[in-house]
Amino acid sequence: MDKKRNLLFFKDYFENFYENQTDKVKKKTIWTLKVIEEIDRVPEIYLKHLKNTTGLYEIRVQVGSNIFRIFCFFDLDNVVVVGHGFQKKSQKTPKQQIERAEQIKKEYYESKR
């Protein structure tokens, strides 16, 4: 199957999150990333734009009652730059997590110059 999007893992932000997860969470995370790569229109339950941000999205992984979010954003049309992830404990995404994602995005674009 042709990829619709390419994932780019910026620095080791994602890796640091991923390494600390259980096998079940790792499997579901990989599965979700494949969905994002391969499906034309990714359902919002897997990839959602974050309101009031500069183009940040969250990759959504749920395993049982545990919810995980991995921040990402688009570069060019089909490159998804994957940043850090965290386990979500409340309804709202914590402000400091969004600020960190914005910082990583800024760092990414500065590193491209």
Sequence and secondary structure as in RCSB ss.txt:
>XXXX:A:sequence
MDKKRNLLFFKDYFENFYENQTDKVKKKTIWTLKVIEEIDRVPEIYLKHLKNTTGLYEIRVQVGSNIFRIFCFFD
LDNVVVVGHGFQKKSQKTPKQQIERAEQIKKEYYESKR
>XXXX:A:secstr
   SSEEEE TTHHHHHHHTS HHHHHHHHHHHHHHHH SS  TTTEEE TTSSS EEEEEEETTEEEEEEEEEE
TTTEEEEEEEEEE SSS  HHHHHHHHHHHHHHHHHH 
